[in-house]
């Protein structure tokens, strides 16, 4: 897979142990199991149907603000401007 992003998740210890046992039994990585589960939950097929989320994550036609815009708004709010 290209364009992978490293992330951290917190799992209950029994789930952590179970997923590692499952991965070993299936001879696949824990990362692949998590990607498969997330893709299935979000309705992706082969991880390429990102536009299916458009209806779920609709912003009512608004443009998604950039990270710097969000931060600027946050700073202005904190400074009372």
N, C-alpha and C positions, 0 to 999 in steps of 0.2 A: 504494500500500500504506500502511496506517496502522500505527502502533506500530513503526516501524522504529527500530533501534538501530545507531548508528555503531560500527564495530569496526575493528581493524587486523589484517592477516594478513601473514605473510612468505612470499614466493614466490621460487623460483629465478628468476634473471633470464630464462632462455629461456621459462619458463612465463608470466611476466609479459608478455613481448613477444608471445607467441602469443595470450594471451587478449585483449590490446588489438587485435591484428590481426583476430582472430575477431569481436570486438565491432564493429569498424568495418565489416567485410564484411557482417555481419548487421544492421547499423544498430540495435544495441541497446547498452545500457550494460554495462560490466564488472560492476557490481553485480547487474544482472539475471541475467547468466550465472552468477555465483557463487550467487545465491539459487536459481536453477533447478537447478544441480548439487547443492547441499546438500539441497534438497527431494527430489530424485530419490534421492539416497543414503540419506536418512532415511525414505523411503517415504511422503512427504507427497503429497497430491493437492491442487493449488491452494493449498498452504501452510496448509491448515486441519485436517489430520488429526493434530494434536498428540497425541491420545490413543493413537495407534498406538505411540508410544514408551513407553507405560505398562508393557508387558511387558519392554521392553529396559532401562528405567531403574527397575525395581521396587525399592523400598526395603523389601520384605517387610512392608508395612503400616505402616511407620514414617512419622511426619510429617516433612516436610522442614524442617530447622531454618532459622530466619531468619538473615540475615547478621549481625545483632547477637549472636545466640546463638553462632554459629560464632566470632565475634571474642572474645566473653567466654570461651569455652572455650579458645581459643588463648592469651589473656592469662593465664588461671589456670594453664595448663600451663607457660608460660614463667616465671611467678613461683613455681612449685612448690606451688601450693595445691590 
